[in-house]
Amino acid sequence: MARNRQPIAKKAKSLDFSPATMGYAGKDTRRKPKGNMRRKQSEYATQLNEKQKVKFIYGVQEKQFRSYYEKAAKMQGKTGENLLILCERRLDNVVFHLGFATTRRQARQLVTHGHFTVDGKKVDVPSYQVKPGQVVAVKEKSRSSAVFSRLTGEDAPLVTTPAWLELDKANFAGTVTRVPTREDVDFPVEEHLIVEFYSK
């Protein structure tokens, strides 16, 4: 599996979004905000930037992202919105939004290591597409580990769960109540630019 080792803060600033979007609220960079800005970005550069931003936030490599785009284009509705929804439905993204991981990168690693079940069956594929009605839970054997035990108790982090997910913290589980919509995407993105990029 390909791994992205780019510095979070530096990459986020170059793509013009906050590291907090990925769960890195404390990260920053000394790099000057306007240090490397050109006079004006070309249309291609603007489209590429938007594509790279979404890929980096969700931790998706080009081959898989292109596959998502092609699938989104065949679905009913707007291709750009469908693309974002497919990314939102990834299991690692759900784990992150439920608060079982502090970042999407950590969520991806925890899923790969087999710490989660979907409807009672172990799933270790981060790109697994969740469906309405499914229950994502931490495996019983994993709940006592340090990474998950912090989720309960007085010092448990506060989690703002999206409207399409329902958290059951006591049972280390979450239910997918519906398919996410465009409004559920929690960072600014102009998805039509991505569609324009791939449509050429």
PETABEL-V753047 format. One record per helix or strand of 3 or more residues. SS is the DSSP state (~ for helix, > for strand). FROM is the first residue (numbers start at 0). TO is the last residue. If there is no record, write none. Layout:
SS/FROM/TO, SS/FROM/TO
This chain:
~/7/13, ~/18/21, ~/42/57, ~/61/73, ~/78/87, ~/90/96, ~/103/111, >/115/117, >/134/137, ~/139/141, ~/145/148, >/164/167, ~/168/170, >/172/175, ~/181/183, ~/190/198
